[in-house]
Amino acid sequence: MSDRRAYTRLEMHAGVFIIRGETAFLTEVSNVSAGGVSVVRPENWQEDPDGIYHLYFVLDPDRILCLKGSVVHESVDHLGFTFAKGYAIQSEQLLAESRTWL
C-alpha cells in the first residue's frame, strides 16, 4: 500500500506548545512536512472540533516558531495537524530546521 500523503514527512523531535484560547499543552513533534505536523498526543488532550490552534515550536531556548493549524487526524497516541494557509514561509523554516536535526 503506497503512502497517499501530499507532502514528504521528515522525522523531527522538538518541543511544541499547542495553544487554543487560554488552554496550552506541551508535547513533542514526531514528524513534519510542508503541509503539517504529527505530535505526540498530550495526556489531557481535549479537541475543539472547530478549533484553530497556535503551534509554538521550541527550536532552542532562544528561537520559537509559531504556525497556526487544525487537527486533521487523531489517534490514541498521536495528533496530526495541517498548517493554515499563509504559513508557507514558516513551514519551510520548520522543514529546514528539521533537516539539521538528522
C-alpha positions as CSV (number, residue, x, y, z in Angstrom):
1,M,0.0,0.0,0.0
2,S,1.5,3.3,-1.0
3,D,1.6,6.5,1.1
4,R,-1.0,8.9,-0.2
5,R,0.2,11.9,1.7
6,A,0.6,15.1,-0.3
7,Y,4.0,16.0,1.3
8,T,7.0,14.0,2.3
9,R,7.5,13.7,6.1
10,L,10.7,14.3,7.9
11,E,11.4,12.9,11.4
12,M,11.9,15.7,14.0
13,H,11.9,15.7,17.7
14,A,11.3,19.1,19.2
15,G,9.1,20.5,21.9
16,V,5.9,22.2,20.8
17,F,3.2,24.1,22.7
18,I,-0.3,23.7,21.4
19,I,-2.4,26.6,22.4
20,R,-6.1,27.2,22.0
21,G,-7.6,30.2,23.8
22,E,-6.3,30.0,27.4
23,T,-5.5,26.3,27.2
24,A,-2.0,25.1,26.5
25,F,-0.5,21.6,26.0
26,L,3.2,20.8,25.9
27,T,4.2,17.8,23.8
28,E,6.8,16.6,21.3
29,V,6.9,16.7,17.5
30,S,7.2,13.3,15.8
31,N,7.5,14.4,12.1
32,V,6.9,17.4,10.0
33,S,6.1,18.2,6.3
34,A,5.4,21.3,4.3
35,G,1.7,20.8,5.0
36,G,1.5,19.8,8.6
37,V,3.0,18.1,11.7
38,S,2.4,15.0,13.7
39,V,2.8,15.3,17.5
40,V,2.6,13.0,20.5
41,R,-0.9,13.3,21.9
42,P,-0.9,15.2,25.2
43,E,-2.2,13.2,28.1
44,N,-5.1,15.5,28.9
45,W,-6.0,16.4,25.3
46,Q,-9.4,17.8,24.6
47,E,-10.0,18.6,21.0
48,D,-12.1,21.6,19.8
49,P,-13.6,20.3,16.6
50,D,-13.8,23.8,15.1
51,G,-10.6,24.9,16.7
52,I,-7.6,26.7,15.2
53,Y,-4.6,26.1,17.3
54,H,-1.3,28.1,17.6
55,L,1.6,25.7,17.5
56,Y,4.8,27.1,19.1
57,F,7.8,25.0,18.1
58,V,10.7,25.3,20.5
59,L,13.7,25.1,18.3
60,D,16.2,26.1,21.0
61,P,15.9,28.3,24.1
62,D,16.2,31.5,22.0
63,R,14.1,30.5,19.0
64,I,10.4,29.7,18.9
65,L,8.5,29.4,15.6
66,C,4.7,29.9,15.5
67,L,2.3,28.4,13.0
68,K,-1.5,28.1,13.1
69,G,-3.1,24.8,12.3
70,S,-6.1,22.5,12.8
71,V,-6.4,18.8,13.8
72,V,-6.9,16.5,10.8
73,H,-6.1,13.2,12.4
74,E,-6.4,11.9,15.9
75,S,-5.3,8.6,17.4
76,V,-4.7,7.2,20.8
77,D,-1.0,8.3,20.8
78,H,-0.7,11.0,18.0
79,L,-2.3,14.1,16.6
80,G,-2.0,15.3,13.0
81,F,-2.2,19.0,12.3
82,T,-2.5,20.7,9.0
83,F,-1.0,24.2,8.7
84,A,-3.3,27.1,8.0
85,K,-2.9,28.9,4.7
86,G,-0.5,31.7,4.7
87,Y,2.2,29.9,6.7
88,A,4.3,28.6,3.8
89,I,7.4,30.6,4.8
90,Q,7.2,29.4,8.4
91,S,6.6,25.8,7.4
92,E,9.7,26.0,5.1
93,Q,11.7,27.3,8.1
94,L,10.5,24.4,10.2
95,L,11.4,21.9,7.5
96,A,14.8,23.5,7.1
97,E,15.3,23.2,10.9
98,S,14.2,19.5,10.9
99,R,16.9,18.7,8.4
100,T,19.5,20.0,10.8
101,W,18.2,17.5,13.5
102,L,19.0,14.4,11.4
